Amino acid sequence: MHEYSVIQSLIDSVETQAKLHPGAMVKLLRVSIGELSGVDTTLLASAYEVFRGETVCADAVLEIKPVSARWSCTKCDRAIPRGDVLRCAMCDAEVKLTSGDEIVLDQIELEVL
């Protein structure tokens, strides 16, 4: 499952940051997951529960923020409504995906002893 490798990378990143604060305990992780990222957030949460046990994240809560896909015009920056043709109705330019494909570790909350 793709979600297991995402969780392994997430935990690796958190461990790297936690090492900068000896004795700190990880309490919370906040991640943003785009709807077009290819990650199933339910499976991601399940994978986190399986893998966190013997890591610095053993007692940390995982908060997942879903991010909707959004597009905008490359020329006039007009937002393109969901379900519209992926071409700007105002200037006929191409559009670009501006959000919705990301997997981002937004925040690590540590308790420093």
C-alpha positions as a Markdown table, in Angstrom:
| # | Residue | x | y | z |
|---|---|---|---|---|
| 1 | Met | 0.0 | 0.0 | 0.0 |
| 2 | His | 1.2 | 3.5 | -0.9 |
| 3 | Glu | -0.1 | 4.8 | 2.4 |
| 4 | Tyr | 2.5 | 2.7 | 4.4 |
| 5 | Ser | 5.4 | 4.4 | 2.5 |
| 6 | Val | 3.8 | 7.8 | 3.2 |
| 7 | Ile | 3.6 | 7.1 | 6.9 |
| 8 | Gln | 7.2 | 5.8 | 7.0 |
| 9 | Ser | 8.4 | 9.0 | 5.3 |
| 10 | Leu | 6.3 | 11.0 | 7.7 |
| 11 | Ile | 7.7 | 9.3 | 10.8 |
| 12 | Asp | 11.3 | 9.6 | 9.4 |
| 13 | Ser | 10.8 | 13.3 | 9.0 |
| 14 | Val | 9.3 | 13.7 | 12.5 |
| 15 | Glu | 12.2 | 11.7 | 14.0 |
| 16 | Thr | 14.7 | 13.9 | 12.3 |
| 17 | Gln | 13.0 | 17.0 | 13.8 |
| 18 | Ala | 12.6 | 15.5 | 17.3 |
| 19 | Lys | 16.3 | 14.7 | 17.5 |
| 20 | Leu | 16.9 | 18.5 | 17.4 |
| 21 | His | 15.1 | 18.7 | 20.8 |
| 22 | Pro | 16.5 | 16.0 | 23.0 |
| 23 | Gly | 14.0 | 14.6 | 25.5 |
| 24 | Ala | 11.0 | 16.1 | 23.6 |
| 25 | Met | 7.9 | 14.0 | 23.2 |
| 26 | Val | 5.9 | 14.3 | 20.0 |
| 27 | Lys | 2.3 | 15.0 | 20.8 |
| 28 | Leu | 0.6 | 16.0 | 17.6 |
| 29 | Leu | 1.2 | 15.8 | 13.8 |
| 30 | Arg | -0.9 | 17.8 | 11.3 |
| 31 | Val | -0.8 | 16.8 | 7.7 |
| 32 | Ser | -2.6 | 18.1 | 4.6 |
| 33 | Ile | -3.6 | 15.6 | 2.0 |
| 34 | Gly | -4.8 | 16.6 | -1.4 |
| 35 | Glu | -7.8 | 14.8 | -2.9 |
| 36 | Leu | -5.7 | 14.1 | -6.0 |
| 37 | Ser | -2.6 | 13.0 | -4.2 |
| 38 | Gly | -3.5 | 9.3 | -4.5 |
| 39 | Val | -3.6 | 8.9 | -0.8 |
| 40 | Asp | -6.6 | 7.4 | 0.9 |
| 41 | Thr | -6.9 | 9.3 | 4.2 |
| 42 | Thr | -8.7 | 6.4 | 6.0 |
| 43 | Leu | -5.9 | 4.0 | 5.0 |
| 44 | Leu | -3.3 | 6.6 | 6.0 |
| 45 | Ala | -4.8 | 6.9 | 9.5 |
| 46 | Ser | -4.9 | 3.1 | 9.8 |
| 47 | Ala | -1.3 | 2.8 | 8.6 |
| 48 | Tyr | -0.3 | 5.4 | 11.2 |
| 49 | Glu | -1.9 | 3.4 | 14.0 |
| 50 | Val | 0.0 | 0.2 | 12.8 |
| 51 | Phe | 3.5 | 1.8 | 12.5 |
| 52 | Arg | 3.7 | 4.5 | 15.2 |
| 53 | Gly | 4.1 | 2.0 | 18.1 |
| 54 | Glu | 7.9 | 1.8 | 18.5 |
| 55 | Thr | 8.7 | 5.3 | 17.2 |
| 56 | Val | 8.8 | 8.9 | 18.5 |
| 57 | Cys | 5.2 | 9.2 | 17.4 |
| 58 | Ala | 4.0 | 6.4 | 19.7 |
| 59 | Asp | 1.9 | 8.8 | 21.8 |
| 60 | Ala | 1.2 | 11.4 | 19.0 |
| 61 | Val | -2.2 | 12.1 | 17.5 |
| 62 | Leu | -2.4 | 12.4 | 13.8 |
| 63 | Glu | -4.7 | 15.1 | 12.4 |
| 64 | Ile | -5.4 | 14.9 | 8.7 |
| 65 | Lys | -6.7 | 17.9 | 6.8 |
| 66 | Pro | -8.2 | 17.1 | 3.4 |
| 67 | Val | -7.4 | 19.6 | 0.7 |
| 68 | Ser | -9.8 | 20.1 | -2.2 |
| 69 | Ala | -8.6 | 20.2 | -5.8 |
| 70 | Arg | -8.6 | 23.7 | -7.3 |
| 71 | Trp | -7.6 | 25.0 | -10.7 |
| 72 | Ser | -6.8 | 28.5 | -12.0 |
| 73 | Cys | -6.1 | 30.2 | -15.3 |
| 74 | Thr | -2.4 | 30.4 | -16.2 |
| 75 | Lys | -3.0 | 33.8 | -17.9 |
| 76 | Cys | -5.6 | 35.8 | -15.9 |
| 77 | Asp | -5.5 | 33.7 | -12.6 |
| 78 | Arg | -9.2 | 33.3 | -12.6 |
| 79 | Ala | -10.4 | 30.4 | -10.4 |
| 80 | Ile | -12.0 | 27.6 | -12.5 |
| 81 | Pro | -15.0 | 26.0 | -10.8 |
| 82 | Arg | -15.0 | 22.3 | -10.1 |
| 83 | Gly | -16.5 | 20.4 | -13.0 |
| 84 | Asp | -15.8 | 23.1 | -15.6 |
| 85 | Val | -13.8 | 22.5 | -18.7 |
| 86 | Leu | -10.1 | 22.9 | -17.9 |
| 87 | Arg | -9.8 | 25.9 | -20.1 |
| 88 | Cys | -10.4 | 29.5 | -19.0 |
| 89 | Ala | -13.9 | 30.8 | -20.2 |
| 90 | Met | -12.7 | 34.4 | -20.0 |
| 91 | Cys | -9.4 | 34.3 | -22.0 |
| 92 | Asp | -9.3 | 30.7 | -23.4 |
| 93 | Ala | -5.9 | 30.0 | -21.7 |
| 94 | Glu | -4.9 | 26.7 | -20.2 |
| 95 | Val | -5.5 | 26.2 | -16.5 |
| 96 | Lys | -3.2 | 24.8 | -13.8 |
| 97 | Leu | -3.8 | 22.8 | -10.7 |
| 98 | Thr | -3.2 | 25.1 | -7.7 |
| 99 | Ser | -4.0 | 22.7 | -4.8 |
| 100 | Gly | -5.2 | 19.2 | -4.2 |
| 101 | Asp | -2.2 | 17.1 | -5.1 |
| 102 | Glu | -0.1 | 17.8 | -2.0 |
| 103 | Ile | 1.1 | 15.6 | 0.9 |
| 104 | Val | 2.4 | 18.1 | 3.5 |
| 105 | Leu | 3.6 | 17.8 | 7.1 |
| 106 | Asp | 2.2 | 21.1 | 8.3 |
| 107 | Gln | 3.0 | 20.9 | 12.0 |
| 108 | Ile | 4.7 | 18.9 | 14.7 |
| 109 | Glu | 3.8 | 19.6 | 18.2 |
| 110 | Leu | 6.4 | 18.7 | 20.8 |
| 111 | Glu | 6.4 | 18.7 | 24.6 |
| 112 | Val | 9.8 | 19.6 | 25.8 |
| 113 | Leu | 10.7 | 18.2 | 29.2 |
